[in-house]
């Protein structure tokens, strides 16, 4: 069980978008989930002759990030274990935040979104450089997140909330004055995720 306290007033206050500094960007693959709905490890699903996690890392590298990291207990890929095991994407980001010092932008993608293409990821990396939190309309992920003292504090605060809705990426985005980019039809198709075997078969078929 996770020790939690309730701080509703603090999580309800969004940050103002006052960033002007352009920072290096680290690409992050979220790969710490249990894959319970898939029935087998999503990160190791075969995609065009290699594990899906390797495909996602390659897509981030082609999006011109400074370096790549894996969020999750993945020794074969230098993974950073989730700070809060089985706590979802927010627990994975908290682990990344503890492992990386200083101010940095994170370009965060899920391991189970195999149709993502580097040009779309480059768009997310480059547009609205002053945004603390940026994704595409109607999608929580992929996400660009400004990792600094303020967002680290907010991550810690949200993970201690009793309400599970506050322990979510969406709650983090709201708190950080999130912005969203529009999508055309071809871009939207890239955001198909594969949580189940049926969804995987639809994408790979």
C-alpha positions in Angstrom: 0.0 0.0 0.0 1.2 3.5 -0.7 1.3 6.0 2.2 -0.8 9.0 1.2 -2.0 12.3 2.5 -4.6 14.6 1.2 -3.6 18.1 -0.1 -6.5 19.1 -2.4 -5.8 22.8 -2.3 -2.3 22.5 -3.6 -3.2 20.2 -6.5 -5.9 22.5 -7.7 -3.6 25.4 -8.3 -2.2 25.4 -11.9 1.2 26.8 -12.8 1.5 29.8 -15.0 3.2 29.3 -18.4 6.2 31.6 -18.0 9.0 29.4 -19.4 11.3 31.0 -21.9 14.4 28.8 -21.7 14.9 26.1 -24.3 16.2 22.9 -22.7 17.6 19.6 -24.0 15.0 16.9 -24.4 15.2 13.3 -23.1 12.9 10.7 -24.6 11.2 8.3 -22.2 9.4 5.1 -23.0 6.9 4.1 -20.3 7.3 0.3 -19.9 6.6 -0.4 -16.3 3.0 -1.7 -16.5 1.8 -5.2 -15.8 0.3 -5.8 -19.2 -2.6 -7.5 -17.5 -5.2 -6.8 -20.2 -2.8 -8.0 -22.9 -2.0 -11.2 -21.1 1.7 -11.0 -22.0 4.5 -8.4 -21.7 3.6 -5.6 -24.2 7.2 -4.3 -24.3 8.4 -7.6 -25.7 5.8 -8.1 -28.4 7.4 -8.7 -31.8 7.3 -5.7 -34.1 8.9 -6.0 -37.5 11.6 -8.3 -36.3 12.4 -6.7 -32.9 10.7 -6.2 -29.5 8.3 -3.3 -29.4 10.2 -1.5 -26.8 13.2 -1.3 -29.2 10.9 0.1 -31.9 9.8 2.9 -29.5 13.3 3.8 -28.5 14.3 4.0 -32.1 11.3 6.3 -32.9 12.4 8.7 -30.1 16.0 8.8 -31.3 14.7 9.6 -34.8 12.8 12.5 -33.2 16.2 14.0 -32.3 16.0 13.8 -28.5 19.2 14.2 -26.6 19.1 10.7 -25.1 16.5 8.0 -24.3 15.5 6.4 -21.0 13.1 3.6 -20.1 10.7 4.0 -17.2 10.2 0.6 -15.7 12.2 -2.3 -14.2 13.9 -3.3 -17.5 17.5 -4.2 -16.8 18.2 -5.2 -20.4 17.3 -1.6 -21.5 18.8 0.3 -18.6 15.3 0.8 -17.2 14.6 3.1 -14.2 12.3 1.3 -11.8 9.0 3.0 -10.9 9.2 5.0 -7.7 5.8 3.7 -6.8 5.4 0.2 -8.1 2.1 -0.6 -9.9 1.0 3.0 -9.7 0.7 3.6 -13.4 2.5 6.2 -15.6 2.7 8.7 -12.8 4.8 6.3 -10.7 7.1 5.8 -13.7 7.6 9.5 -14.2 8.3 9.9 -10.5 11.1 7.3 -10.9 12.5 9.2 -13.9 12.3 12.5 -12.0 14.3 11.1 -9.1 17.0 9.7 -11.5 17.5 12.9 -13.6 19.0 16.0 -12.0 18.4 19.6 -13.1 15.9 21.1 -15.5 15.1 19.1 -18.6 12.2 18.5 -21.1 10.9 14.9 -21.3 9.3 13.5 -24.4 7.2 10.7 -23.0 5.6 7.9 -25.0 3.9 4.6 -24.0 5.4 1.3 -25.1 2.1 0.2 -26.5 1.6 2.8 -29.3 3.5 1.2 -32.2 2.3 3.5 -35.0 3.9 6.6 -33.7 6.2 8.2 -36.2 9.3 10.5 -35.6 7.8 13.5 -37.5 4.8 13.6 -35.1 7.1 13.2 -32.1 9.4 16.0 -33.4 6.3 18.2 -33.7 5.5 17.5 -30.0 9.1 18.2 -29.0 9.4 21.5 -30.9 6.1 23.3 -30.9 5.0 25.7 -28.0 8.5 25.6 -26.4 7.2 27.5 -23.4 4.6 24.9 -22.4 5.1 23.1 -19.1 2.9 20.2 -20.3 2.0 19.5 -23.9 0.2 16.7 -25.7 -2.3 16.3 -28.5 -6.0 17.1 -28.3 -8.0 14.3 -26.6 -4.8 12.3 -25.7 -2.9 12.2 -22.5 0.1 10.5 -24.2 2.5 11.2 -25.9 3.4 14.0 -23.6 6.1 16.6 -23.4 6.8 17.6 -19.8 9.1 20.3 -18.4 10.9 18.6 -15.5 12.0 21.2 -13.0 11.6 21.7 -9.2 8.0 22.8 -9.6 6.9 19.7 -11.6 8.9 17.4 -9.4 7.1 18.8 -6.3 3.8 18.4 -8.0 4.6 14.8 -9.0 5.4 14.0 -5.3 2.3 15.7 -4.1 -0.1 13.9 -6.5 1.4 10.5 -5.7 0.4 11.1 -2.0 -3.3 11.8 -2.8 -6.1 9.5 -1.5 -8.2 10.1 -4.6 -6.9 7.9 -7.5 -8.1 10.5 -10.0 -5.4 12.7 -8.6 -2.7 10.1 -9.0 -2.9 10.4 -12.8 -1.2 12.0 -15.8 -4.3 14.0 -16.5 -4.3 15.5 -13.0 -0.6 16.4 -13.5 -1.4 18.1 -16.8 -4.2 20.1 -15.3 -2.0 21.3 -12.4 0.8 22.3 -14.9 -1.5 24.5 -17.1 -1.5 21.9 -19.9 -1.7 22.8 -23.6 -2.8 20.6 -26.5 -1.9 20.5 -30.2 -4.5 19.7 -32.9 -4.3 16.6 -35.0 -5.2 15.8 -38.6 -6.6 12.4 -39.5 -3.3 10.7 -40.4 -1.7 12.0 -37.2 -4.6 10.8 -35.1 -4.3 7.3 -36.5 -0.7 7.1 -35.1 -2.1 7.3 -31.6 -3.8 3.9 -31.6 -2.7 2.1 -28.4 -2.6 -1.6 -27.9 -3.8 -2.5 -24.4 -5.5 -5.8 -25.4 -4.7 -8.7 -27.8 -7.7 -7.6 -29.9 -6.3 -4.1 -30.3 -2.8 -5.5 -31.1 -4.2 -7.8 -33.8 -6.1 -4.8 -35.3 -2.9 -2.8 -35.6 -0.7 -5.5 -36.8 -3.2 -7.2 -39.0 
